[in-house]
């Protein structure tokens, strides 16, 4: 059976692991947001001169 001190250490370790994983998730979410903005942002909607002739 685990004593109180060992259980508290295990709980602290698990909290630290969760914190590290939460930080990694936040980093990945920010990278995904940047990638979406680069891919789908206003610069991706610019028309080339060849496309303009399609509407004539």
DSSP file (Angstrom, degrees, kcal/mol; ACC not computed):
  #  RESIDUE AA STRUCTURE BP1 BP2  ACC     N-H-->O    O-->H-N    N-H-->O    O-->H-N    TCO  KAPPA ALPHA  PHI   PSI    X-CA   Y-CA   Z-CA
    1    1 A X              0   0    0      0, 0.0     2,-0.3     0, 0.0     0, 0.0   0.000 360.0 360.0 360.0 140.8    0.0    0.0    0.0
    2    2 A X        -     0   0    0      1,-0.1     2,-0.1     2,-0.0     0, 0.0  -0.619 360.0-133.7 -83.3 133.7    1.2    3.5   -0.9
    3    3 A X     >  -     0   0    0     -2,-0.3     4,-2.3     1,-0.1     5,-0.2  -0.333  28.1 -99.8 -82.0 172.3    1.8    5.9    2.0
    4    4 A X  H  > S+     0   0    0      1,-0.2     4,-2.4     2,-0.2     5,-0.2   0.863 120.3  51.7 -60.7 -40.7    0.5    9.5    2.0
    5    5 A X  H  > S+     0   0    0      2,-0.2     4,-2.1     1,-0.2    -1,-0.2   0.917 111.1  46.8 -65.3 -44.4    3.9   11.0    1.1
    6    6 A X  H  > S+     0   0    0      2,-0.2     4,-2.3     1,-0.2    -1,-0.2   0.891 112.3  50.9 -65.0 -39.4    4.4    8.7   -1.9
    7    7 A X  H  X S+     0   0    0     -4,-2.3     4,-2.5     2,-0.2    -2,-0.2   0.909 109.4  50.6 -64.3 -42.4    0.9    9.4   -3.1
    8    8 A X  H  X S+     0   0    0     -4,-2.4     4,-2.4     2,-0.2    -2,-0.2   0.894 110.4  49.7 -63.5 -39.8    1.4   13.1   -2.8
    9    9 A X  H  X S+     0   0    0     -4,-2.1     4,-2.5     2,-0.2    -1,-0.2   0.913 111.2  49.4 -64.2 -42.4    4.7   12.8   -4.8
   10   10 A X  H  X S+     0   0    0     -4,-2.3     4,-2.4     2,-0.2    -2,-0.2   0.906 110.7  49.9 -63.5 -41.9    2.9   10.8   -7.5
   11   11 A X  H  X S+     0   0    0     -4,-2.5     4,-2.3     2,-0.2    -2,-0.2   0.917 110.9  49.5 -62.8 -44.2    0.1   13.4   -7.7
   12   12 A X  H  X S+     0   0    0     -4,-2.4     4,-2.2     1,-0.2    -2,-0.2   0.908 110.4  50.7 -61.8 -42.1    2.6   16.2   -8.0
   13   13 A X  H  X S+     0   0    0     -4,-2.5     4,-2.3     1,-0.2    -2,-0.2   0.915 110.3  49.0 -61.8 -43.6    4.4   14.3  -10.8
   14   14 A X  H  X S+     0   0    0     -4,-2.4     4,-2.3     1,-0.2    -1,-0.2   0.879 109.3  52.5 -64.7 -38.1    1.1   13.7  -12.6
   15   15 A X  H  X S+     0   0    0     -4,-2.3     4,-2.3     2,-0.2    -1,-0.2   0.904 109.5  49.6 -63.3 -40.8    0.2   17.4  -12.3
   16   16 A X  H  X S+     0   0    0     -4,-2.2     4,-2.4     2,-0.2    -2,-0.2   0.912 110.0  50.4 -64.1 -42.6    3.6   18.3  -13.8
   17   17 A X  H  X S+     0   0    0     -4,-2.3     4,-2.3     1,-0.2    -2,-0.2   0.908 110.5  49.7 -62.4 -41.3    3.1   15.9  -16.7
   18   18 A X  H  X S+     0   0    0     -4,-2.3     4,-2.7     2,-0.2    -1,-0.2   0.914 109.5  51.6 -63.3 -42.6   -0.3   17.4  -17.4
   19   19 A X  H  X S+     0   0    0     -4,-2.3     4,-2.2     2,-0.2    -2,-0.2   0.909 110.2  48.6 -61.8 -43.2    1.1   20.9  -17.3
   20   20 A X  H  X S+     0   0    0     -4,-2.4     4,-2.1     1,-0.2    -1,-0.2   0.915 113.1  47.5 -62.7 -43.5    3.8   20.0  -19.9
   21   21 A X  H  X S+     0   0    0     -4,-2.3     4,-2.4     2,-0.2    -2,-0.2   0.886 109.8  52.7 -67.2 -38.4    1.2   18.4  -22.1
   22   22 A X  H  X S+     0   0    0     -4,-2.7     4,-2.2     2,-0.2    -1,-0.2   0.898 109.5  49.6 -62.8 -39.9   -1.0   21.4  -21.8
   23   23 A X  H  X S+     0   0    0     -4,-2.2     4,-2.3     2,-0.2    -2,-0.2   0.902 110.8  49.6 -65.0 -40.7    1.8   23.6  -22.9
   24   24 A X  H  X S+     0   0    0     -4,-2.1     4,-2.5     2,-0.2    -2,-0.2   0.896 109.7  51.3 -65.4 -40.1    2.6   21.4  -25.9
   25   25 A X  H  X S+     0   0    0     -4,-2.4     4,-2.6     2,-0.2    -1,-0.2   0.918 109.5  50.4 -61.7 -43.3   -1.1   21.4  -26.9
   26   26 A X  H  X S+     0   0    0     -4,-2.2     4,-2.2     2,-0.2    -2,-0.2   0.912 110.2  50.0 -62.7 -42.3   -1.0   25.2  -26.7
   27   27 A X  H  X S+     0   0    0     -4,-2.3     4,-2.3     1,-0.2    -2,-0.2   0.930 112.4  47.0 -60.3 -46.0    2.1   25.3  -28.9
   28   28 A X  H  X S+     0   0    0     -4,-2.5     4,-2.4     1,-0.2    -2,-0.2   0.873 110.0  52.6 -66.2 -37.4    0.6   23.0  -31.5
   29   29 A X  H  X S+     0   0    0     -4,-2.6     4,-2.4     2,-0.2    -1,-0.2   0.900 109.8  49.4 -64.2 -39.7   -2.7   25.0  -31.5
   30   30 A X  H  X S+     0   0    0     -4,-2.2     4,-2.4     2,-0.2    -2,-0.2   0.903 110.8  49.5 -65.9 -40.9   -0.7   28.2  -32.2
   31   31 A X  H  X S+     0   0    0     -4,-2.3     4,-2.5     2,-0.2    -2,-0.2   0.907 111.2  49.7 -63.0 -41.3    1.2   26.5  -35.0
   32   32 A X  H  X S+     0   0    0     -4,-2.4     4,-2.5     2,-0.2    -2,-0.2   0.910 109.8  51.0 -63.7 -42.5   -2.0   25.3  -36.5
   33   33 A X  H  X S+     0   0    0     -4,-2.4     4,-2.4     2,-0.2    -2,-0.2   0.922 111.3  48.0 -60.8 -44.8   -3.5   28.7  -36.3
   34   34 A X  H  X S+     0   0    0     -4,-2.4     4,-2.4     1,-0.2    -2,-0.2   0.914 111.6  50.0 -62.6 -42.8   -0.5   30.2  -38.1
   35   35 A X  H  X S+     0   0    0     -4,-2.5     4,-2.4     1,-0.2     5,-0.2   0.905 111.2  48.8 -63.7 -41.2   -0.6   27.6  -40.8
   36   36 A X  H  X S+     0   0    0     -4,-2.5     4,-3.4     2,-0.2     5,-0.3   0.909 111.0  50.3 -64.4 -41.5   -4.3   28.2  -41.4
   37   37 A X  H  X S+     0   0    0     -4,-2.4     4,-1.4     1,-0.2    -2,-0.2   0.894 112.8  46.4 -65.7 -38.6   -3.8   31.9  -41.6
   38   38 A X  H  < S+     0   0    0     -4,-2.4    -1,-0.2    -5,-0.2    -2,-0.2   0.901 120.3  39.1 -67.8 -40.0   -0.9   31.5  -44.1
   39   39 A X  H  < S+     0   0    0     -4,-2.4    -2,-0.2    -5,-0.2    -3,-0.2   0.912 131.6  23.6 -78.2 -43.4   -2.9   29.0  -46.2
   40   40 A X  H  < S+     0   0    0     -4,-3.4    -3,-0.2    -5,-0.2    -2,-0.2   0.380  95.7 116.2-107.2   3.0   -6.4   30.6  -46.0
   41   41 A X  S >< S-     0   0    0     -4,-1.4     3,-1.3    -5,-0.3     4,-0.4   0.033  85.5 -87.4 -67.3 179.2   -5.5   34.2  -45.2
   42   42 A X  G >  S+     0   0    0      1,-0.3     3,-1.5     2,-0.2     4,-0.2   0.808 124.1  63.5 -61.7 -30.8   -6.2   37.2  -47.5
   43   43 A X  G >  S+     0   0    0      1,-0.3     3,-1.0     2,-0.2    -1,-0.3   0.804  96.5  58.3 -65.7 -26.1   -2.9   36.7  -49.4
   44   44 A X  G <  S+     0   0    0     -3,-1.3    -1,-0.3     1,-0.2    -2,-0.2   0.613  99.3  60.9 -76.5  -9.6   -4.1   33.3  -50.6
   45   45 A X  G <  S+     0   0    0     -3,-1.5    -1,-0.2    -4,-0.4    -2,-0.2   0.349  73.9 124.1 -99.0   5.8   -7.1   35.0  -52.2
   46   46 A X    <   -     0   0    0     -3,-1.0     2,-0.3    -4,-0.2    -3,-0.0  -0.407  57.5-130.6 -68.8 141.6   -5.2   37.2  -54.6
   47   47 A X        -     0   0    0     -2,-0.1     2,-0.2     2,-0.0    -1,-0.1  -0.700  10.4-137.3 -91.6 141.9   -6.0   36.9  -58.3
   48   48 A X    >>  -     0   0    0     -2,-0.3     4,-1.3     1,-0.1     3,-1.0  -0.617  30.6-107.7 -87.6 159.0   -3.5   36.4  -60.9
   49   49 A X  H 3> S+     0   0    0      1,-0.3     4,-1.0    -2,-0.2     3,-0.1   0.838 119.9  59.3 -56.5 -32.5   -3.9   38.3  -64.2
   50   50 A X  H 34 S+     0   0    0      1,-0.2     4,-0.4     2,-0.2    -1,-0.3   0.843 102.1  53.3 -65.2 -33.3   -4.8   35.1  -65.9
   51   51 A X  H X4 S+     0   0    0     -3,-1.0     3,-1.1     1,-0.2     4,-0.4   0.822  98.9  62.6 -71.9 -30.4   -7.8   34.6  -63.6
   52   52 A X  H >< S+     0   0    0     -4,-1.3     3,-1.4     1,-0.3    -1,-0.2   0.862  95.6  60.3 -63.8 -34.9   -9.2   38.0  -64.2
   53   53 A X  G >< S+     0   0    0     -4,-1.0     3,-1.1     1,-0.3    -1,-0.3   0.687  89.2  72.7 -68.3 -16.4   -9.7   37.2  -67.9
   54   54 A X  G <  S+     0   0    0     -3,-1.1    -1,-0.3    -4,-0.4    -2,-0.2   0.761  94.1  53.7 -67.0 -24.1  -12.1   34.3  -66.9
   55   55 A X  G <         0   0    0     -3,-1.4    -1,-0.2    -4,-0.4    -2,-0.2   0.439 360.0 360.0 -92.5  -0.5  -14.7   36.9  -65.9
   56   56 A X    <         0   0    0     -3,-1.1    -1,-0.2    -4,-0.2    -2,-0.1   0.438 360.0 360.0 -90.5 360.0  -14.8   38.7  -69.3
